Amino acid sequence: MSVPAMDSFKTVLRFLTNQKSTIGYSFMAILTIGSERIFSMVSFQCPCNREQNFAYGLTFLLGPAVVLLAIGLFVSTRLWRLYTGCCLNPLKLCPRGNFVGCLSVFVKVLSGACIAPIMWLTVALLNGTFYECAVSGLDENAVVKIFCQNKTPACREELHRVPCIKSLLPSNENTELLLMLRAQSQILGWSIVIISAIVALIGTCFKNCRSQVSYLQLTFQKIYMEKEREKFETFAEDYATKLAERNLKSFFDNKCPEPFPFPNHKAWEEISAVYTFRQSEQYYSTLQKYVERTDRDYSPEKRPVLEGEDGIEMA
């Protein structure tokens, strides 16, 4: 490959790397839209029954959102770094009584996990199919009054059949009711978009306004954290391979294993804590803060750590 072509490839690769969050959110949006269309066309069939419409429509509207929220929390590394081991040691949730920092982490985790559910709700409401089915099954006087005002007396009895276009109402009334249901659904969808955008803007402004360091230093810290995560995975895989080879060699050669320097349990605990970047500390991660400590404990782990039923035990 020629030098200009290689430079162009590196430029494109660097651009994609820098924009991976945007690309990820775009892919998530496309996937959400596609999933909603598949649900609407293939799986969703409104029963057009007064007793079932509301539960059926609401299940399709909120069910996937709840699943996406659970998945978002499940894949959150920040959440598991904060939560792991807190049942045995509750102080790990808020070390040194830092409740504000603990709450800040939970807000970040929850806000990140809510992106996919909000996308789903927005797309589903803008389409309107699930909302039409759910609301048409409500027999509340307030709901009926909104839709059946100035309509024929049969409107209340036929409202639940409107989404299926099976009602005995005149064609123009059936169409008008469908348009009203869809309009309400789309208004709710756009309301979620507007509220989410405003909350995100206010949250970002508040976070940056309260920042103790400059914007460029925060940018550098984000780049550093990303590189540290990448290198950690490489180092962890390399050391895990060496440790596995050393243990297998000891077993098959039937002799004592060679010494293998390895961080102790306390060191792992300390670098696993969630770190908040501060101006008073010139550290960019928990790992850097630990390795630059003057009172660092260099003693290796002498015995393996086993996780038993009653907690962590030393074998």
C-alpha positions as a printed Julia matrix, in Angstrom:
315×3 Matrix{Float64}:
   0.0     0.0    0.0
   1.37    3.43  -0.99
   2.19    6.12   1.58
  -0.71    8.48   0.57
  -3.17    5.58   0.72
  -1.84    4.55   4.13
  -2.14    8.13   5.42
  -5.71    8.33   4.11
  -6.57    5.04   5.79
  -5.1     6.25   9.11
  -7.08    9.5    8.82
 -10.34    7.63   8.25
  -9.55    5.2   11.07
  -8.74    8.08  13.44
 -11.99    9.83  12.51
 -14.04    6.68  13.14
 -12.27    6.14  16.47
 -12.93    9.72  17.59
 -16.57    9.51  16.54
 -17.29    6.03  17.89
 -19.82    7.33  20.43
 -21.76    9.13  17.71
 -21.54    6.09  15.43
 -22.66    3.85  18.29
 -25.7     6.01  19.08
 -26.58    6.23  15.38
 -26.4     2.47  15.06
 -28.55    2.13  18.2
 -31.14    4.5   16.72
 -31.26    2.57  13.42
 -31.55   -0.73  15.3
 -34.35    0.68  17.48
 -36.31    1.94  14.47
 -35.89   -1.38  12.67
 -36.92   -3.39  15.73
 -40.01   -1.24  16.27
 -41.09   -1.68  12.65
 -40.62   -5.45  12.87
 -42.64   -5.59  16.1
 -45.41   -3.49  14.55
 -45.69   -5.42  11.28
 -44.92   -9.0   12.32
 -45.62   -9.52  16.0
 -48.16   -6.89  17.09
 -51.85   -7.65  16.56
 -54.18   -5.48  18.62
 -56.96   -7.73  20.03
 -59.55   -4.93  19.73
 -61.09   -6.07  22.99
 -61.95   -3.62  25.76
 -60.54   -5.92  28.46
 -57.26   -6.63  26.64
 -56.37   -3.6   24.53
 -54.81   -1.54  27.31
 -52.64   -4.33  28.77
 -51.61   -5.59  25.32
 -50.68   -2.19  23.91
 -48.89   -1.09  27.09
 -46.88   -4.32  27.18
 -45.56   -3.74  23.67
 -44.91   -0.07  24.43
 -43.11   -0.45  27.78
 -41.9    -4.07  27.73
 -38.99   -3.59  25.3
 -38.05   -0.34  27.08
 -37.71   -2.2   30.4
 -35.63   -4.94  28.73
 -33.35   -2.34  27.11
 -32.93   -0.59  30.46
 -31.94   -3.88  32.12
 -29.46   -4.61  29.32
 -28.01   -1.1   29.62
 -27.44   -1.59  33.35
 -26.09   -5.09  32.82
 -23.37   -3.97  30.37
 -22.36   -0.92  32.44
 -18.77   -1.43  33.6
 -19.04    1.59  35.89
 -22.01    0.04  37.72
 -20.25   -3.27  38.37
 -17.07   -1.52  39.52
 -19.17    0.3   42.09
 -21.49   -2.56  43.05
 -19.19   -5.62  43.13
 -18.56   -6.7   46.71
 -20.81   -4.08  48.31
 -23.01   -6.75  49.96
 -19.98   -7.9   51.98
 -18.67   -4.37  52.45
 -21.41   -1.7   52.07
 -18.83    1.07  52.53
 -17.51    0.28  49.04
 -20.59    1.99  47.58
 -19.66    5.33  49.12
 -16.03    5.22  50.29
 -15.04    7.84  52.87
 -18.67    8.96  53.11
 -18.58   10.51  49.62
 -22.34   10.3   49.07
 -22.34   13.07  46.46
 -19.76   11.25  44.36
 -21.65    7.98  44.81
 -24.91    9.6   43.71
 -23.13   11.18  40.74
 -21.92    7.76  39.57
 -25.41    6.27  39.86
 -26.87    9.18  37.87
 -24.26    8.66  35.12
 -24.95    4.92  35.03
 -28.72    5.41  34.93
 -28.58    8.16  32.31
 -26.4     6.01  30.07
 -28.71    3.01  30.48
 -31.8     5.14  29.69
 -30.65    6.13  26.19
 -31.9     2.97  24.45
 -35.28    2.85  26.3
 -35.92    6.52  25.5
 -35.13    5.85  21.84
 -37.58    2.94  21.83
 -40.38    4.94  23.5
 -39.84    7.84  21.13
 -39.94    5.71  17.98
 -42.91    3.66  19.23
 -44.93    6.76  20.16
 -44.13    8.56  16.91
 -45.39    5.52  15.03
 -48.48    5.4   17.26
 -49.56    1.78  16.77
 -49.04    0.6   20.36
 -50.51    3.76  21.9
 -53.64    3.55  19.73
 -54.33    0.02  20.91
 -53.63    0.77  24.59
 -55.69    3.96  24.94
 -58.63    2.67  22.91
 -59.14   -0.01  25.57
 -59.62    2.5   28.4
 -63.21    2.86  29.58
 -62.56    5.83  31.84
 -65.06    8.68  31.56
 -62.32   11.28  31.08
 -60.81    9.35  28.16
 -64.16    8.63  26.53
 -65.16   12.28  26.88
 -62.03   13.43  25.04
 -62.53   11.11  22.08
 -66.31   10.75  21.87
 -67.34   14.35  22.36
 -69.7    15.41  19.54
 -69.71   11.84  18.21
 -72.53    9.32  17.82
 -73.77    7.55  21.01
 -72.16    4.29  19.85
 -68.67    5.82  20.09
 -68.07    4.6   23.65
 -69.02    1.03  22.79
 -67.02    0.94  19.57
 -63.87    2.82  20.62
 -61.89   -0.35  21.36
 -62.48   -1.58  17.78
 -61.19    1.6   16.13
 -57.49    0.5   15.82
 -58.57   -2.58  13.84
 -60.94   -0.55  11.63
 -63.7    -2.98  12.64
 -65.96   -0.54  14.44
 -69.58    0.04  13.44
 -69.01    3.79  13.47
 -69.28    5.84  10.28
 -66.1     5.84   8.23
 -65.39    9.52   8.83
 -65.71    9.12  12.64
 -63.47    6.04  12.62
 -60.81    7.94  10.66
 -61.12   10.97  12.93
 -60.67    8.84  16.07
 -57.6     7.15  14.59
 -56.1    10.53  13.75
 -56.78   11.78  17.29
 -55.13    8.71  18.84
 -52.11    9.0   16.55
 -51.8    12.74  17.16
 -51.75   12.21  20.93
 -49.15    9.47  20.57
 -46.9    11.64  18.41
 -47.26   14.6   20.78
 -46.07   12.36  23.63
 -43.19   11.11  21.47
 -42.0    14.61  20.62
 -42.45   15.63  24.26
 -40.04   12.88  25.3
 -37.53   14.05  22.68
 -37.77   17.69  23.79
 -37.6    16.91  27.52
 -34.66   14.53  27.02
 -32.76   17.11  24.96
 -33.37   19.85  27.54
 -32.39   17.61  30.48
 -29.24   16.47  28.64
 -28.28   20.07  27.83
 -28.89   21.28  31.39
 -27.02   18.29  32.84
 -24.03   18.84  30.55
 -23.96   22.57  31.29
 -24.16   21.94  35.05
 -21.42   19.29  34.91
 -19.06   21.5   32.89
 -19.87   24.56  34.99
 -18.97   22.67  38.19
 -15.82   21.15  36.69
 -12.62   21.88  38.62
 -10.43   21.46  35.53
 -10.42   22.86  32.01
 -12.27   21.37  29.05
  -9.05   20.31  27.3
  -7.77   18.56  30.42
 -11.08   16.69  30.71
 -10.71   15.69  27.06
  -7.19   14.43  27.76
  -8.46   12.46  30.77
 -11.13   10.76  28.64
  -8.52    9.81  26.03
  -6.2     8.52  28.75
  -8.95    6.41  30.34
  -9.8     4.87  26.98
  -6.16    4.01  26.29
  -5.72    2.63  29.81
  -8.72    0.32  29.33
  -7.33   -0.92  26.01
  -3.87   -1.55  27.47
  -5.32   -3.17  30.59
  -7.11   -5.76  28.47
  -3.88   -6.45  26.56
  -1.79   -6.74  29.74
  -4.45   -8.83  31.5
  -4.62  -11.28  28.6
  -0.83  -11.5   28.43
  -0.39  -12.07  32.17
  -3.31  -14.51  32.31
  -1.68  -16.51  29.52
   1.68  -16.54  31.31
   0.08  -17.56  34.62
  -1.88  -20.36  32.94
   1.26  -21.63  31.2
   3.23  -21.48  34.46
   0.54  -23.42  36.38
   0.12  -26.04  33.66
   3.89  -26.46  33.37
   4.13  -26.96  37.14
   1.33  -29.53  37.06
   2.6   -31.6   34.15
   6.27  -31.37  35.2
   5.18  -32.35  38.73
   7.34  -29.75  40.47
   6.94  -26.5   42.39
   5.88  -23.54  40.26
   8.29  -20.73  39.53
   7.75  -17.46  41.45
   5.22  -15.27  39.68
   4.9   -11.64  40.86
   1.27  -10.66  41.04
  -0.66   -7.78  42.7
  -2.21   -8.65  46.04
  -5.92   -8.63  46.82
  -5.82   -5.16  48.4
  -4.21   -3.7   45.27
  -6.97   -5.11  43.08
  -9.57   -3.63  45.42
  -7.99   -0.19  45.3
  -7.63    0.07  41.52
 -11.21   -1.2   41.04
 -12.7     1.8   42.85
 -14.52    4.44  40.8
 -12.35    7.55  40.46
 -13.52   11.16  40.16
 -11.08   13.49  38.43
 -10.18   16.45  40.68
  -7.97   19.5   40.36
  -6.38   18.83  43.76
  -5.01   15.47  42.54
  -2.89   15.23  39.41
  -4.08   11.71  38.65
  -6.1    10.62  35.65
  -7.34    7.28  36.99
  -7.49    5.1   40.08
  -4.64    3.01  38.67
  -2.32    6.01  38.31
  -3.24    7.2   41.8
  -2.34    3.78  43.19
   0.98    3.25  41.37
   2.25    6.73  42.33
   1.57    6.27  46.03
   4.69    6.5   48.19
   3.31    4.0   50.73
   2.36    1.45  48.09
   2.38   -2.18  49.22
   4.61   -4.19  46.86
   4.09   -7.54  48.56
   2.69  -10.06  46.04
  -0.31  -12.28  46.63
   1.09  -15.42  48.22
  -2.06  -17.51  48.11
  -4.9   -17.61  45.61
  -8.17  -15.89  46.41
 -11.26  -18.07  46.4
 -14.83  -16.86  46.52
 -16.85  -19.01  48.91
 -20.47  -18.97  49.96
 -19.8   -16.67  52.92
 -17.57  -14.22  51.08
 -13.96  -14.02  49.97
 -11.66  -16.55  51.53
  -7.92  -17.06  51.33
  -7.06  -20.62  50.37
